[in-house]
Amino acid sequence: MRSTLLALLLITTAVVPAHAEPTAGRAEDPGNGPERNEVAATDPPLRTAARGDNRPEAAQGYPRRTLLRVYPEDAADRSARLGLATYHSLAPKLNELQKRSDRVSVEVIGQSTAGRDLYLVTLTAPETPSETRRQEAWRSRIEDDPVGARRDPLLRNAYKAPVWVNANIHGDEWEGTDGALRVVEDLATTSDPAKLDLLRRSRVYVNLTANPDGRVAGTRVNAAGFDLNRDFVTASQPETRAMRDVVKRVQPLMMLDEHGYVTNTLIEPTTPPHGQNYDFDLYVRHGYEGGLRMEQAVAALGHPETAKPEIPFRDYEPGVWDGWAPIYTAQYSMYHGAVSYTVEVPMRVNRADYTTLPVEELRRRSRINTDVVEATIRTALTYVRQHRSALVDNQIEMFRRGDAGEPQRPIPDGYVPGFGPEDRYTTEFPRAYVIPVGTTQRSGPAAARLVDHLVANDVRVSRADRPFVLGGRSYPAGSYVVDMHQPKRGLANVLLEAGRDLSRDVPVMYDISGWSHRLLWGASVDVVRSGRLDVPGRDVVAASPTGSVDAAPDQDLALRLADGKDAAALNDLLARGVAVRRQDDGTYVVPASARAKAIEVSDRYGVRFTTGTSGGTVLHRPVVAAAVASDELKALRDMGFDVRPVSNAVLDGGFDLSRVDVLFVSSGLRYDLLNPTARASVDAFLARGGLVTRGATGARFNAEARVLAAKAVAGKEDANGVVTVVDASGTPGHSFVYAPHWFTDLGAGVTAEQRYTGLVAGHWIPREDGTGGQDSAAGQAAVVSGRSERGGTAVLFGTEPLFRDHPKGLFWQVADAVYRTTPV
């Protein structure tokens, strides 16, 4: 164990992962102004919240009162049993606080998956519109002109320090909301001079419940089944996009993400590996010192259960609670200039404890947890008040280094107590990335999606006005350039770099350790390592349209799958009754008679049709029965497939497979556990229908149902990352794995469609007995296909092509598998 006395450490913007309970993967089976506290009459009146009303004009000043819609009382809200605030009680409380205090503003920053409002509470001393405009101008200058900001004495003296508190991102970790509510109500009504000074010199932003659907239902995930604290570089969910937009807009100096449950309480900084794209010296001093102060405040509560809080950086072995992946709120926020923390309150009240413990004990635990949340927030606010100037300078310096393209600073051993070689993770930033357009671009829709995603994350992208040469390669006008001399270069690089194989660095990782939008999102992206960058262009707000129909009016049209958007376009045409033909080489042909429809879908999905040739088998839109995880269900539906979710219970209940074309099995279905009638139905289906499987559950189903003759071998269960593969022709590519599988002993008629060649980025070590490692997987079949003796066809994936809705450049592989296994 790393044991060190506490000293200064800068915990950045990271609202770190709810690391409380490691998830080895998806489950397989079943401004300024007079200080006063008075009733706010109608000056200004409360405005009614509108859906999507999340961008108030700076000219409004503060307060910004919103009359929140009130939801009906929900007796099933699971927070009630704990004596905590129900979701339906929040709007009345916030409406009342806005009437009572001119320090409170509430905005609706979006809606949850199930349509509940997401509340952002802002606490600050009143500001006139002109004062607010000045604050916003200063915020922008810190990012856009950090050198000028550093030299601006008015900014450094009067800029209001933004602090962001994020609560309840995991729905069944409730108390962040309630501890934050205590602080909100206190700051709204206090007459304490220190707190009033805080509000004069700060803005405190509180996302009161980041996951209201999970709060009500008592689930970790949102209503779509997604863990929001794994979604930040993908932003597949509306709740995540709302949080992303908050951190971009407010640019916090400090951030807390309140979670549960870790015995004694956990307060970051994290263990190594620390993200290699951070200016970690700018994080660790404030982060560690702030963490120590929170530790002292929690211990001072006097609860025996909170006497010895844990700080992973100091107390845990490397990798146990790492800060590597940007998928978590805290780690992601660091890239926007925040000193951030994940806080895990100590007393478990969810899962089995929720139903088995007496109500009195649950409420006792929840009170302790709420005390911890309140203590950590108050301590963080005090730290910001006391170190405001240093924190502002810190954020300015981060953006200055990025804009200047300076290398990362070396951090000496002992920079903070305990900092040593095991903490040193750095990178060399390239000079630029180029996303080409034209013939060298693998997928126009994928390139446009990547550009739009970068811009949505506040990464600066330009579009070239004319052809140019860079890095020895020629590019056409319209190509996109990501100049890595930009304030948030760390964020740009963490999204676009390949990553790093960490297998020899640490024995374990908390969650995924490999991702790469450049390698996994389907677009061609070139890396320019060094040299002068002089490409005249314009900043991108949105990518240019990519759709086209490049064939004569009387010619059939061809489409090759290279992206999920291509599949969505095909399914759209199939749903309109267009006779699409699939050719043996994987080309999909649309008849010339459907040109008008092809033009429409080309425009809608951004796909490119070229000239087609005769021949091929006519397709129909497949009906897919899917025993899959939530992320896979979303991806299939986003691609336009007609999906019917199934499971053992659904099939045992008499689900009719006669109208199904393809069965997709990856979660929640065991052949051996089906009742006799359901098993007979599955057997009859497999004699005519197609099968697609993924992972351990899919491999087991294939074996027990005796579909393809292929032996599945399981890699180490927590292995994950970006891998290199080759297809049957030897063409190299990339894929993604989590708990990988490969296939051996391939029978007659079974073809290896992809084979593993190596790990690019991630963590993949063998088990203690030497099995399951990446060396064992090298050269083995990662994806296989064939026709079964039962009569149907099948494709088995040992990779994770739909994982958490992230590796979007792989989605087409699943779509093609579905089309190929659909009976003709």
Residue pairs with C-beta under 8 A, 6 or more apart in sequence:
1 315
1 316
1 317
2 271
2 313
2 314
2 315
2 316
2 317
2 418
3 314
3 315
3 418
4 314
4 417
4 418
5 417
6 288
6 289
6 291
6 292
6 295
6 311
6 314
6 417
7 288
7 289
7 292
7 416
7 417
8 284
8 285
8 286
8 288
8 289
8 416
9 269
9 283
9 284
9 285
9 286
9 287
9 288
9 289
9 290
9 291
9 292
9 313
9 416
10 281
10 282
10 283
10 284
10 285
10 286
10 287
10 288
10 289
10 290
10 339
10 394
11 254
11 268
11 269
11 283
11 284
11 286
11 287
11 288
11 290
11 291
11 339
11 340
11 341
12 255
12 278
12 282
12 283
12 286
12 287
12 330
12 333
12 334
12 337
12 338
12 339
12 340
13 247
13 252
13 254
13 255
13 330
13 332
13 333
13 334
13 335
13 336
13 337
13 338
13 339
13 340
14 255
14 257
14 268
14 270
14 323
14 328
14 329
14 330
14 331
14 332
14 333
14 334
14 338
14 340
14 341
14 342
15 164
15 166
15 169
15 229
15 255
15 256
15 257
15 328
15 329
15 330
15 331
15 332
15 333
15 340
15 341
15 342
16 257
16 268
16 270
16 323
16 328
16 329
16 330
16 331
16 340
16 341
16 342
17 229
17 230
17 325
17 327
17 328
17 329
17 330
17 331
17 342
17 510
17 511
18 169
18 170
18 173
18 220
18 229
18 257
18 259
18 260
18 328
18 342
18 344
19 259
19 262
19 266
19 321
19 328
19 342
19 344
19 510
20 173
20 259
20 260
20 261
20 262
20 266
20 344
22 510
22 511
23 227
23 511
24 717
24 718
24 739
25 717
25 718
25 720
25 738
25 739
26 629
26 631
26 667
26 738
27 629
27 667
28 666
28 667
28 695
28 696
28 697
29 667
29 668
29 670
29 697
30 647
30 648
30 649
30 668
30 670
31 61
31 62
31 124
31 125
31 126
31 127
31 128
31 131
31 132
31 134
31 135
31 160
31 203
32 125
32 126
32 127
32 131
32 158
32 160
32 200
33 125
33 126
33 127
33 128
33 131
34 126
35 125
35 196
35 199
35 200
36 102
37 100
37 101
37 102
37 103
37 188
37 189
37 190
37 191
38 102
39 99
39 100
40 63
40 65
40 98
40 99
40 100
40 101
40 102
44 63
44 65
45 65
46 65
46 66
46 67
46 95
46 98
46 99
47 65
47 66
47 67
48 66
48 67
48 69
49 66
49 67
49 68
49 69
49 107
49 108
49 117
50 108
51 108
51 111
52 110
52 111
53 66
53 107
53 108
54 107
54 108
54 109
54 110
54 120
54 242
54 245
56 64
56 107
58 129
58 132
58 133
58 135
58 136
59 129
59 132
59 133
60 129
60 132
61 126
61 127
61 128
61 129
61 130
61 131
61 132
62 105
62 122
62 124
62 125
62 126
62 127
62 132
63 98
63 102
63 103
63 104
63 105
63 126
64 105
64 106
64 107
64 122
65 98
65 99
65 105
65 106
66 98
66 105
66 106
66 107
66 108
67 95
68 91
68 94
68 95
68 106
68 108
68 117
68 119
69 91
69 117
70 88
70 91
70 92
70 95
71 87
71 88
71 91
71 116
72 88
73 86
73 88
74 86
74 87
74 88
74 216
76 216
77 86
77 87
77 88
77 215
77 216
78 172
78 215
78 216
78 217
78 218
78 354
79 85
79 86
79 87
79 174
79 177
79 215
79 216
79 218
80 86
81 354
81 359
81 362
82 174
82 349
82 354
82 362
82 363
82 366
83 362
83 363
83 366
83 367
84 174
84 175
84 177
84 178
84 366
84 370
85 93
85 177
85 178
85 181
86 216
87 116
87 209
87 212
87 215
87 216
90 119
90 177
90 208
90 209
91 117
91 119
93 181
94 104
94 106
94 119
94 121
94 208
97 104
97 184
97 185
97 188
98 104
98 105
98 106
100 188
100 189
101 188
101 189
102 126
103 123
103 124
103 125
103 126
103 187
103 188
103 199
104 121
104 122
104 123
104 184
104 188
105 121
105 122
105 123
105 124
106 119
106 120
106 121
106 122
107 119
107 120
107 122
108 117
108 118
108 119
108 120
109 118
109 119
109 120
109 207
109 242
109 245
109 246
110 117
110 118
110 238
110 239
110 241
110 242
110 245
111 117
111 118
111 238
112 118
112 211
112 212
112 213
112 222
112 223
112 238
112 239
113 213
113 222
113 223
113 224
113 237
113 238
113 239
114 212
114 213
114 223
116 212
116 213
116 216
117 212
118 207
118 209
118 210
118 212
118 239
118 242
119 207
119 208
119 209
120 205
120 206
120 207
120 208
120 246
121 184
121 205
121 206
121 208
122 203
122 204
122 205
122 206
123 184
123 187
123 188
123 199
123 203
123 204
123 205
123 206
124 160
124 199
124 202
124 203
124 204
125 196
125 199
125 200
127 135
135 159
135 160
135 203
138 149
138 152
138 155
138 158
138 159
139 159
139 162
139 250
139 251
141 148
141 149
141 152
141 155
142 149
142 155
142 159
142 251
142 337
142 392
142 395
142 396
142 399
143 251
143 337
143 399
143 487
143 488
144 487
146 396
146 397
146 399
146 400
146 403
146 487
147 400
147 403
149 155
149 156
149 396
150 156
150 393
150 396
150 397
150 400
155 392
156 389
156 392
156 393
157 389
159 392
160 201
160 202
160 203
161 201
161 202
161 203
161 253
161 254
161 384
161 385
161 388
161 391
161 392
162 202
162 203
162 205
162 250
162 251
162 252
162 253
163 202
163 203
163 204
163 205
163 252
163 253
163 254
163 255
163 380
163 381
163 384
164 205
164 206
164 207
164 246
164 247
164 250
164 252
164 254
164 255
164 256
164 333
164 338
165 176
165 180
165 183
165 204
165 205
165 206
165 207
165 255
165 256
165 258
165 377
165 380
166 176
166 207
166 210
166 243
166 255
166 256
166 257
166 258
166 329
167 176
167 177
167 179
167 180
167 206
167 207
167 208
167 209
167 210
167 258
167 373
168 174
168 176
168 177
168 208
168 209
168 210
168 211
168 212
168 214
168 215
168 258
169 176
169 210
169 211
169 228
169 229
169 239
169 243
169 257
169 259
169 329
170 211
170 214
170 220
170 221
170 227
170 228
170 229
170 259
170 260
171 211
171 212
171 213
171 214
171 215
171 216
171 217
171 218
171 219
171 220
171 221
171 222
172 214
172 215
172 218
172 219
172 220
172 350
172 351
172 354
173 220
173 258
173 259
173 260
173 261
173 345
173 350
174 215
174 260
174 349
174 350
174 366
175 258
175 260
175 345
175 366
175 369
175 370
175 372
175 373
176 257
176 258
176 259
176 260
176 345
176 373
177 208
177 209
177 215
178 366
178 370
178 373
179 258
179 369
179 370
179 371
179 372
179 373
179 374
179 376
179 377
180 206
180 208
180 258
180 373
180 377
181 208
182 370
182 374
183 204
183 206
183 374
183 377
183 378
183 381
184 206
184 208
186 195
187 195
187 198
187 199
187 204
190 196
194 385
197 385
198 204
198 381
198 382
198 384
198 385
201 385
201 388
202 381
202 384
202 385
202 388
203 250
204 381
205 246
205 250
205 252
207 242
207 243
207 246
209 215
210 228
210 239
210 242
210 243
211 221
211 222
211 228
211 239
213 219
213 222
213 223
214 220
214 221
214 222
214 223
217 223
218 350
218 354
220 227
220 350
221 227
221 228
221 630
222 228
222 237
222 239
224 237
224 630
224 634
225 629
225 630
225 631
225 633
226 236
226 237
226 630
226 631
226 634
226 804
226 805
228 237
228 239
228 240
228 243
229 257
229 259
229 327
229 328
229 329
230 327
230 328
230 511
230 512
230 804
231 237
231 240
231 327
231 804
232 240
232 243
232 244
232 326
232 327
232 328
232 329
232 331
232 332
233 326
233 327
233 332
233 494
233 495
233 515
233 517
233 806
234 240
234 327
234 804
234 805
234 806
235 241
235 244
235 453
235 456
235 457
236 631
236 634
236 804
236 805
236 806
241 456
243 329
244 332
244 456
244 457
247 255
247 332
247 333
247 336
247 338
248 336
248 457
248 458
251 336
251 337
251 338
251 395
252 333
252 336
252 337
252 338
252 340
253 337
253 338
253 339
253 384
253 388
253 391
253 392
253 394
253 395
254 286
254 290
254 338
254 339
254 340
254 380
254 383
254 384
254 391
255 329
255 330
255 333
255 338
255 339
255 340
255 341
256 340
256 341
256 343
256 376
256 377
256 380
257 328
257 329
257 330
257 340
257 341
257 342
257 343
258 343
258 345
258 373
258 376
258 377
259 342
259 343
259 344
259 345
260 344
260 345
260 346
260 347
260 348
260 349
260 350
260 369
261 344
261 345
261 346
261 347
261 348
261 349
261 350
261 369
262 310
262 344
262 345
262 346
263 305
263 346
264 305
264 306
264 307
264 308
264 309
264 310
264 346
265 295
265 298
265 306
265 309
265 310
265 343
265 344
265 345
265 346
265 372
266 309
266 310
266 311
266 312
266 321
266 342
266 343
266 344
267 291
267 294
267 295
267 298
267 309
267 310
267 311
267 341
267 343
267 344
267 376
268 287
268 291
268 311
268 312
268 313
268 321
268 323
268 330
268 340
268 341
268 342
268 343
269 283
269 284
269 287
269 288
269 291
269 311
269 312
269 313
269 323
269 341
270 312
270 313
270 321
270 322
270 323
270 342
271 312
271 313
271 316
271 317
271 318
271 319
271 320
271 321
271 322
271 323
272 318
272 319
272 322
272 323
272 422
272 423
272 425
272 506
273 318
273 319
273 322
273 323
273 324
273 425
273 502
273 505
273 506
273 509
273 513
274 280
274 322
274 323
274 324
274 423
274 425
275 323
275 324
275 325
275 326
275 331
275 334
275 425
275 490
275 494
276 425
276 426
276 427
276 500
277 335
277 427
277 429
277 489
277 490
277 491
277 493
277 494
277 497
278 334
278 335
278 490
279 397
279 398
279 401
279 408
279 409
279 490
280 408
280 411
280 423
280 425
281 409
281 411
281 415
282 394
282 397
282 398
283 334
283 339
284 411
284 415
284 416
284 419
285 415
285 416
286 339
286 383
286 387
286 390
286 391
286 394
287 339
287 340
287 341
288 311
288 313
288 416
288 417
289 383
290 339
290 341
290 379
290 380
290 383
291 311
291 313
291 341
292 311
293 379
293 382
293 383
294 309
294 341
294 343
294 375
294 376
294 379
294 380
295 309
295 311
296 379
297 375
297 376
297 378
297 379
298 306
298 309
298 372
298 375
298 376
299 306
299 307
299 308
299 309
300 375
301 368
301 371
301 372
301 375
303 368
303 371
305 346
305 347
305 368
306 346
306 368
306 371
306 372
310 316
312 320
312 321
313 418
314 417
314 418
317 507
318 422
318 505
318 506
318 507
319 506
319 507
319 508
319 509
319 510
320 508
320 510
321 510
322 506
322 509
322 510
322 513
323 330
323 331
324 331
324 425
324 502
324 509
324 513
325 331
325 510
325 511
325 512
325 513
325 515
326 332
326 335
326 491
326 494
326 495
326 515
327 511
327 512
327 515
328 342
329 340
329 342
330 340
330 341
330 342
331 340
333 340
334 340
334 490
335 488
335 490
335 491
335 494
336 458
336 488
336 491
337 395
337 398
337 399
337 488
338 395
339 391
339 394
341 376
341 380
343 372
343 373
343 376
345 368
345 369
345 372
345 373
346 368
346 369
346 372
347 365
347 366
347 368
347 369
348 365
349 357
349 362
349 365
349 366
349 369
353 362
354 362
357 365
384 391
398 487
399 487
399 488
400 487
402 485
402 486
402 487
402 488
402 489
402 490
403 485
403 486
403 487
404 485
405 429
405 431
405 484
405 485
405 489
407 428
407 429
408 426
408 427
411 419
411 423
411 424
412 419
413 419
413 420
413 421
414 420
427 493
427 497
429 484
429 489
429 493
430 484
430 493
430 527
430 528
430 529
430 530
431 483
431 484
431 485
431 528
431 529
431 530
431 531
431 533
432 470
432 471
432 481
432 482
432 483
432 484
432 528
432 533
433 481
433 482
433 484
433 492
433 496
433 518
433 525
433 526
433 527
433 528
434 470
434 471
434 473
434 475
434 479
434 480
434 481
434 482
434 525
434 526
434 528
435 441
435 447
435 450
435 451
435 461
435 479
435 480
435 481
435 482
435 523
435 524
435 525
435 526
436 447
436 475
436 476
436 479
436 480
436 524
436 526
437 444
437 447
437 476
437 478
437 479
437 480
437 544
438 476
438 478
438 479
440 475
440 524
441 447
441 523
441 524
442 522
442 523
442 524
442 562
443 522
443 523
443 524
443 562
443 563
443 565
443 566
443 809
444 546
444 547
444 548
444 606
444 607
444 608
445 522
445 546
445 563
445 565
445 566
445 605
445 606
445 607
446 521
446 522
446 523
446 562
446 563
446 565
446 808
446 809
447 480
447 523
447 524
447 543
447 546
448 543
448 544
448 545
448 546
448 606
449 521
449 522
449 523
449 543
449 565
449 808
450 517
450 521
450 522
450 523
450 525
451 461
451 480
451 540
451 542
451 543
452 542
452 543
453 495
453 517
453 521
454 461
454 482
454 492
454 495
454 496
455 461
455 540
455 541
455 542
457 491
457 495
458 488
458 491
459 482
459 486
459 488
459 491
459 492
459 495
460 482
460 483
460 486
460 488
460 492
460 539
461 480
461 481
461 482
461 539
461 540
462 480
462 481
462 483
462 535
462 537
462 538
462 539
462 540
463 478
463 479
463 480
463 481
463 537
463 538
463 540
463 544
464 475
464 476
464 477
464 478
464 479
464 480
464 481
464 535
464 536
464 537
465 477
465 536
465 537
465 538
466 477
466 536
467 474
467 475
467 476
467 477
468 474
468 475
468 479
468 535
469 475
470 481
470 528
470 531
470 533
470 535
471 526
471 527
471 528
471 529
471 531
473 526
478 544
480 540
480 543
481 533
481 535
481 537
482 492
482 496
483 533
484 492
484 493
485 533
486 492
495 517
495 518
496 516
496 517
496 518
496 525
497 516
497 518
498 516
498 518
498 519
498 722
498 760
498 761
499 513
499 514
499 515
499 516
499 721
499 722
499 760
499 761
499 762
500 761
501 721
501 759
501 760
501 761
501 762
501 763
501 764
502 509
502 513
502 761
502 762
502 763
503 759
503 762
503 763
503 764
503 765
503 774
506 763
507 765
508 718
508 763
509 718
509 720
509 763
512 720
512 721
512 738
512 762
513 720
513 721
513 761
513 762
513 763
514 720
514 721
514 722
514 736
514 759
514 760
514 761
514 762
514 763
515 722
515 736
515 761
515 806
516 722
516 734
516 760
516 761
518 525
518 527
519 722
519 734
519 760
519 809
520 722
520 734
520 736
520 806
520 807
520 808
520 809
520 810
521 807
521 808
521 809
522 562
522 563
522 808
522 809
522 810
522 812
523 809
545 603
545 606
546 606
546 607
546 608
547 602
547 603
547 604
547 605
547 606
547 607
547 608
548 602
548 608
548 609
549 557
549 595
549 598
549 599
549 602
549 608
549 609
550 608
550 609
550 610
550 611
551 557
551 558
551 609
551 610
551 611
551 612
552 611
553 592
553 595
554 592
555 592
555 611
555 612
556 589
556 590
556 591
556 592
556 611
556 612
556 613
556 614
557 589
557 590
557 591
557 592
557 594
557 595
557 598
557 609
557 610
557 611
557 612
558 587
558 588
558 589
558 590
558 609
558 610
558 611
558 612
558 613
559 566
559 569
559 570
559 587
559 588
559 589
559 590
559 607
559 608
559 609
559 610
560 566
560 586
560 587
560 588
561 567
561 570
561 586
561 588
561 812
561 815
561 816
562 812
563 607
563 808
563 809
563 811
563 812
564 635
564 638
564 639
564 808
564 811
564 812
564 815
565 605
565 606
565 607
566 605
566 607
566 812
566 815
567 639
567 640
567 641
567 811
567 812
567 815
567 816
568 605
568 638
568 639
568 640
569 601
569 602
569 604
569 605
569 607
570 580
570 588
570 619
570 640
570 815
570 819
571 621
571 639
571 640
571 641
572 601
572 604
572 605
572 640
573 580
573 590
573 594
573 597
573 598
573 601
574 580
574 619
574 620
574 621
575 621
575 640
576 594
576 597
578 590
578 591
578 594
578 597
579 591
579 594
579 618
580 588
580 589
580 590
580 618
580 619
581 588
581 589
581 615
581 616
581 617
581 618
581 619
582 588
582 589
582 616
582 617
582 619
582 819
582 820
583 589
583 613
583 615
583 616
583 617
584 616
586 816
587 612
587 613
587 616
588 616
588 619
588 819
589 612
589 613
589 614
589 615
589 616
590 597
590 598
590 609
590 612
598 609
601 607
602 608
602 609
617 824
618 824
619 819
619 822
619 824
620 661
620 822
621 641
621 642
622 641
622 642
622 661
622 662
622 818
622 819
622 822
623 642
623 644
623 659
623 660
623 661
623 662
624 636
624 641
624 642
624 643
624 644
624 660
624 661
624 662
624 663
624 664
624 818
625 644
625 645
625 646
625 655
625 657
625 660
625 662
625 663
625 664
626 632
626 633
626 636
626 643
626 644
626 645
626 646
626 663
626 664
627 645
627 646
627 647
627 663
627 664
627 665
627 666
627 667
627 668
627 669
627 697
628 636
628 645
628 664
628 665
628 666
628 667
628 668
628 694
629 666
629 667
631 802
631 803
631 804
631 805
632 664
632 666
632 667
632 694
632 802
633 643
633 645
634 805
635 802
635 805
635 811
635 814
636 643
636 664
636 802
636 814
637 643
638 805
639 811
639 814
639 815
641 815
641 818
644 655
644 660
646 655
646 663
646 669
647 668
647 669
648 668
648 669
648 670
648 673
648 674
648 678
651 657
651 669
651 674
651 678
651 681
651 682
652 674
652 675
652 677
652 678
654 677
654 678
655 678
655 681
657 663
657 681
657 682
657 684
657 685
657 689
658 685
660 685
660 689
661 689
661 690
661 821
661 822
661 823
662 689
662 690
662 691
662 692
662 818
662 821
662 822
663 682
663 685
663 686
663 689
663 690
663 691
663 692
664 691
664 692
664 693
664 694
664 818
665 691
665 692
665 693
665 694
665 697
665 698
665 701
665 702
666 693
666 694
666 695
666 697
666 698
667 695
667 697
668 697
669 697
669 701
670 697
670 700
670 701
670 704
671 679
671 682
671 700
671 701
671 704
671 705
672 704
674 682
682 705
683 705
683 790
685 792
686 705
686 707
686 788
686 790
686 791
686 792
687 790
687 791
687 792
688 791
688 792
688 823
689 792
689 821
689 823
690 792
690 793
690 794
690 818
690 820
690 821
690 822
690 823
691 702
691 705
691 707
691 788
691 792
691 793
691 794
691 795
691 821
692 698
692 794
692 795
692 796
692 797
692 814
692 817
692 818
692 821
693 699
693 701
693 702
693 794
693 795
693 796
693 797
694 796
694 797
694 799
694 800
694 801
694 802
695 739
695 741
695 797
695 798
695 800
696 712
696 714
696 739
696 741
698 796
698 797
699 712
699 714
699 741
699 796
699 798
700 712
702 708
702 710
702 712
702 794
702 796
703 711
703 712
706 788
706 789
706 790
707 788
707 790
707 792
707 794
708 747
708 750
708 784
708 785
708 786
708 788
708 794
708 796
709 745
709 746
709 747
709 748
709 749
709 750
709 786
710 743
710 744
710 745
710 746
710 747
710 750
710 781
710 784
710 786
710 796
711 743
711 744
711 745
712 741
712 742
712 743
712 796
712 798
713 741
713 742
713 743
713 744
713 776
713 780
714 739
714 740
714 741
714 772
715 737
715 739
715 740
715 741
715 742
715 764
715 772
715 773
715 774
715 776
715 777
716 739
716 764
716 765
716 766
716 767
716 771
716 772
716 773
717 739
717 772
718 739
718 763
719 737
719 738
719 739
719 740
719 762
719 763
719 764
719 765
719 772
719 773
719 774
720 736
720 737
720 738
720 739
720 762
720 763
720 764
721 736
721 737
721 759
721 760
721 761
721 762
721 763
721 764
722 734
722 735
722 736
722 759
722 760
722 761
722 762
723 734
723 735
723 736
723 737
723 740
723 756
723 757
723 758
723 759
723 760
723 762
723 782
723 799
724 732
724 733
724 734
724 756
724 757
724 758
724 759
724 760
725 732
725 733
725 734
725 735
725 754
725 755
725 756
725 757
725 782
725 799
726 732
726 733
726 754
726 755
726 757
727 733
727 753
727 754
728 751
728 752
728 753
728 754
732 757
733 754
734 760
734 809
735 754
735 782
735 799
735 800
735 801
735 807
735 810
736 799
736 800
736 801
736 803
736 806
736 807
736 810
737 762
737 764
737 798
737 799
737 800
738 800
738 803
740 756
740 764
740 777
740 782
740 798
740 799
740 800
741 798
742 756
742 777
742 780
742 781
742 782
742 798
743 752
743 780
743 781
743 782
743 784
743 796
743 798
744 780
744 781
746 752
746 781
746 784
747 786
749 786
749 787
750 784
750 785
750 786
751 784
751 785
751 786
752 781
752 782
752 783
752 784
753 781
753 783
753 784
753 785
753 795
754 781
754 782
754 783
754 799
755 779
755 780
755 781
755 782
756 774
756 777
756 778
756 779
756 780
756 782
757 778
757 779
758 774
758 778
759 774
764 773
764 774
765 773
765 774
766 772
766 773
766 775
766 776
767 773
781 798
782 797
782 798
782 799
783 795
783 796
783 797
783 798
783 799
783 813
784 795
784 796
785 793
785 794
785 795
785 796
785 817
785 820
786 793
786 794
787 793
787 794
788 794
792 821
792 823
793 820
793 821
794 821
795 817
795 820
795 821
797 813
797 814
797 817
799 810
800 807
801 807
801 810
801 811
801 813
801 814
802 810
802 811
802 814
